[in-house]
Amino acid sequence: MRHKRGSAPLAAALALCLFGSATAHADPNALWTIVHDKCVVDVQQHHEPAPCSRVDLDGGYAVLKDIVGERQYLLIPTARIAGIESPELLDPGATNYFGAAWQARSFVEQNAGGTIARDWMSLAINSALARTQNQLHIHIDCLRADVHEALRSAAGAIGPAWAPLPVPLVGHTYWAMTVGGADLDANPFVLLADGLEGARADMGLHTLVVVGTTDAAGRPGFVILADRADAQTGAGGEELQDHDSCPPPLPATPATAK
């Protein structure tokens, strides 16, 4: 990624993306500033997305490398959308940001050195209580090994309707459902709002995680996971991701499928 002039202010802005830090808490609009004032302007004026890795003006989103982890990326709308609680995410015809984030996993794979098995790839959005930024962003990174094993062991209990997952994930009880397809055509925000009782009225208290799957017959799909914040947890699905390591890439063969 080629950085353009004004790199010192840009570096300071990027430092604000270190989630969980005091700096990030001091500027909850850091991601919006980077995307709106830097990435979009750079594409419009110079036809380059820097400091983002991709800006899709028609699709309405940008992809930005997070400074946490070697491979983690964020998908961020180019429109002002606060987070999971924003009602426009449920409008008919709303952009499927999760679907776009799944396609953007290619940036994670580039940094990992090759194609990562789809059941190790994950997307996560934290609840309003667990985030530090007031601009919607979906975390794109590999799955934790213990979460991968838990989902593998519980695969037979996960179906096309929401149901409590029979095993805890990082100490929390998630709801889970499956959807089919190589691409994420279903909108997880809508699945949550319409599928879990009371979710539409308090979307901000929920977190969503999407994990790729491949069934015994080799058919691709996804597991959608949801949790709700309570007095003990802010419901941050990002906790299911591993920002430190990914499994080895799949062997490079013509038959390798994503």
C-alpha positions in Angstrom: 0.0 0.0 0.0 1.5 3.3 -1.1 1.1 6.2 1.4 0.6 9.7 0.0 1.6 13.1 1.4 0.3 14.0 4.8 1.7 10.7 6.3 2.4 12.1 9.8 -1.3 13.1 10.5 -2.3 9.8 8.9 -0.1 7.8 11.2 -1.6 9.6 14.2 -5.1 8.8 12.9 -4.3 5.2 12.3 -2.9 4.9 15.9 -6.4 5.8 17.1 -7.6 2.4 15.7 -5.9 0.5 18.5 -9.1 -0.8 20.0 -9.2 -1.0 23.8 -6.6 1.7 24.2 -7.1 5.0 26.0 -6.5 6.8 22.7 -9.3 5.0 20.9 -11.7 5.8 23.8 -10.7 9.4 23.4 -11.7 9.5 19.8 -14.5 7.2 19.0 -14.7 8.7 15.5 -11.3 7.7 14.4 -12.4 5.1 11.9 -14.9 7.5 10.3 -12.2 10.1 10.0 -9.9 7.7 8.3 -12.5 6.4 5.8 -14.4 9.6 5.1 -11.5 12.1 5.2 -8.7 10.0 3.8 -9.7 6.9 1.9 -12.8 8.2 0.1 -11.1 11.5 -0.8 -8.0 9.7 -2.1 -10.1 7.5 -4.4 -12.1 10.5 -5.7 -9.0 12.7 -6.2 -6.2 10.2 -7.0 -8.0 7.0 -7.8 -6.2 5.2 -5.0 -7.7 3.9 -1.8 -4.8 4.7 0.6 -4.7 4.4 3.5 -7.4 1.8 2.9 -6.7 -1.3 0.9 -10.0 -1.0 -1.0 -12.7 1.6 -1.4 -15.9 0.5 -3.3 -17.9 3.7 -3.7 -20.7 1.9 -5.5 -20.9 -0.8 -2.8 -20.6 1.8 -0.1 -17.7 0.4 1.9 -14.0 0.5 2.5 -11.5 -2.2 3.7 -8.8 -1.0 6.1 -5.9 -2.9 7.7 -6.3 -2.9 11.5 -3.1 -2.2 13.4 -4.0 -5.0 15.7 -2.6 -8.3 14.4 -0.7 -9.1 11.2 -3.8 -10.1 9.2 -6.8 -8.5 10.7 -8.9 -6.2 8.4 -12.0 -4.1 8.9 -14.9 -3.5 6.6 -16.3 0.0 7.2 -19.2 1.7 5.4 -18.5 4.9 3.6 -21.8 6.2 4.9 -22.2 7.4 8.5 -23.5 4.3 10.3 -22.9 4.1 14.0 -23.1 0.3 14.5 -25.2 -2.8 14.8 -28.1 -0.8 16.3 -28.4 1.5 13.2 -31.9 1.0 11.7 -30.8 1.5 8.1 -29.0 -1.9 8.3 -32.5 -3.5 8.3 -34.0 -1.4 5.5 -35.1 -3.3 2.4 -32.3 -3.3 -0.1 -29.7 -2.3 2.5 -26.1 -3.2 1.6 -25.1 -6.6 2.9 -21.9 -5.5 4.6 -21.3 -9.0 6.0 -21.4 -10.4 2.4 -18.9 -7.8 1.3 -16.7 -8.6 4.3 -16.6 -12.2 3.4 -15.3 -11.3 0.0 -12.7 -9.1 1.6 -11.2 -12.0 3.5 -8.9 -12.2 0.5 -6.8 -9.5 2.2 -6.4 -11.7 5.3 -5.3 -14.5 3.1 -2.8 -12.4 1.2 -1.1 -11.6 4.5 -1.4 -15.2 5.6 0.4 -16.4 2.5 -2.4 -18.3 0.8 -6.0 -19.6 0.9 -7.3 -20.3 4.4 -9.8 -23.0 4.8 -13.3 -21.4 5.0 -14.1 -22.9 8.4 -11.2 -21.0 9.9 -12.3 -17.6 8.5 -14.6 -15.4 10.5 -16.4 -12.0 10.5 -17.4 -10.3 13.7 -19.2 -7.1 14.9 -19.3 -6.2 18.5 -22.3 -4.9 20.4 -22.7 -1.2 21.1 -21.5 -1.9 24.7 -18.3 -3.6 23.6 -17.0 -1.3 20.9 -14.8 1.7 21.1 -15.6 3.2 17.7 -18.9 4.9 16.7 -18.7 3.8 13.0 -19.9 0.4 12.0 -16.9 -2.0 11.3 -16.8 -5.7 10.8 -13.6 -7.5 12.0 -12.2 -9.9 9.4 -9.7 -12.5 10.7 -9.0 -16.1 11.5 -11.0 -18.0 14.1 -9.6 -19.1 17.5 -8.5 -22.7 17.5 -10.7 -23.6 20.6 -13.7 -22.0 18.9 -13.0 -23.9 15.7 -12.9 -27.1 17.6 -16.1 -26.3 19.6 -18.0 -25.5 16.4 -16.7 -28.7 14.8 -17.9 -30.8 17.7 -21.4 -29.0 17.7 -21.9 -29.1 14.0 -24.6 -31.7 14.1 -26.7 -29.6 16.5 -26.7 -26.4 14.3 -29.5 -26.1 11.9 -31.3 -23.5 9.7 -33.2 -22.0 12.7 -31.8 -20.1 15.6 -31.1 -22.4 18.6 -28.7 -22.2 21.6 -25.3 -23.6 20.8 -24.8 -26.7 23.1 -21.2 -25.7 23.8 -19.9 -22.4 25.2 -17.6 -20.2 23.2 -15.0 -18.4 25.2 -17.2 -18.9 28.2 -20.4 -17.5 26.6 -23.5 -19.1 25.4 -24.2 -18.2 21.7 -27.2 -18.8 19.5 -26.4 -20.4 16.2 -27.9 -21.1 12.8 -26.7 -22.2 9.4 -27.1 -20.7 5.9 -26.0 -22.4 2.7 -23.9 -21.1 -0.2 -20.4 -20.3 -1.2 -21.1 -16.5 -0.8 -22.9 -14.9 2.1 -26.1 -13.8 0.3 -28.2 -13.8 3.5 -27.9 -10.6 5.6 -27.0 -11.6 9.2 -28.4 -8.3 10.6 -31.8 -9.2 9.2 -31.5 -12.9 10.3 -30.9 -11.7 13.8 -33.6 -9.0 13.9 -36.2 -11.3 12.4 -35.1 -14.6 14.0 -34.4 -14.0 17.7 -37.3 -12.8 19.9 -36.9 -9.2 20.9 -33.7 -8.7 18.9 -35.1 -6.1 16.6 -36.0 -3.8 19.5 -32.5 -3.9 21.1 -30.0 -4.7 18.3 -27.3 -2.7 20.0 -27.1 -5.2 22.8 -26.2 -8.0 20.4 -23.1 -9.2 18.7 -22.9 -11.2 15.5 -20.2 -13.6 14.2 -20.1 -15.4 10.9 -17.9 -18.5 10.3 -17.5 -20.3 7.0 -18.4 -24.0 6.9 -18.1 -27.0 4.6 -20.4 -29.9 5.2 -19.6 -33.6 4.9 -20.7 -33.6 1.3 -18.3 -30.7 0.5 -21.1 -28.1 0.2 -20.1 -24.6 1.4 -22.1 -22.6 3.9 -21.9 -20.5 7.0 -22.6 -20.6 10.7 -24.2 -17.4 12.1 -23.6 -16.8 15.8 -25.3 -14.3 18.0 -25.0 -13.3 21.7 -26.7 -10.6 23.8 -25.0 -8.4 26.3 -25.8 -8.7 30.0 -24.5 -7.2 33.3 -21.3 -9.3 33.0 -20.4 -9.0 29.3 -20.5 -6.4 26.6 -21.1 -9.0 24.0 -18.1 -8.7 21.8 -18.0 -11.4 19.1 -14.5 -10.3 18.2 -13.4 -12.4 21.2 -13.9 -15.5 19.0 -11.2 -14.4 16.6 -7.5 -14.9 16.7 -5.5 -11.7 15.9 -2.2 -13.5 16.5 -2.2 -16.5 14.3 -3.9 -18.3 11.4 -3.6 -22.0 10.4 -1.3 -22.8 7.5 -2.8 -22.0 4.1 -4.2 -24.8 2.0 -1.9 -26.3 -0.6 -2.0 -24.4 -3.8 -3.9 -26.7 -6.2 -6.3 -26.1 -9.1 -9.0 -27.9 -7.1 -8.7 -25.5 -4.1 -12.1 -23.8 -3.6 -13.1 -20.9 -1.5 
